[in-house]
Amino acid sequence: MANWGSALSRRRLRAAVFAVSLLAVASGGLAGQDEKREVKPGSERPAFAEADAVRVLDQLRRGLESNNSSRFLQTFDAKRMPGYAAFRDQVAEFFGRYDAFVVHYHLTQIAMDGEFGAVLADFEFDARPRDGVTPNVRQRVQLRLVCGWDAKQWKIVDLAPRGWVE
């Protein structure tokens, strides 16, 4: 009986030590996860990760759902985006026509291409027109974003199709 009890105690002790060490490794890995960014050798630009793609898409969603065109446009790099001025005007018209948005997206692919991050997402939104007469609009589009690092965060430098904000 004494051997059985001491063997059981040793097993419990080993299991407890294993569980504690597993928790320590897991919590240490998770705690440092946000702080660690993979930086490519010879540059200060971190690798474009899924978390970056989600952050960019969430910024788009929040800008639309808050009906705030300035917040929406902050996601874009005005200096590096070709045709930004025309796009900004298109966005202003878009926000002028609609007063409420509900957005859903599904991230389907991310990649790094040289210095740019690329995102492919199924993007869907419902928009309620300001005039109160025109029926609500539901649009689904496969959105392709090209993101560039601006020394602080990833911002959109190009997107396709641009016509979804018409």
Secondary structure, 3 states (H helix, E strand, C coil): CHHHHHHHHHHHHHHHHHHHHHHHHHHHHHHCCCCCCCECCCCCCECCCHHHHHHHHHHHHHHHHCCCHHHHHCCECCCCCCCHHHHHHHHHHHHHHEEEEEEEEEEEEEEEECCEEEEEEEEEEEEEECCCCCCCEEEEEEEEEEEEECCCCEEEEEEECHHHHC
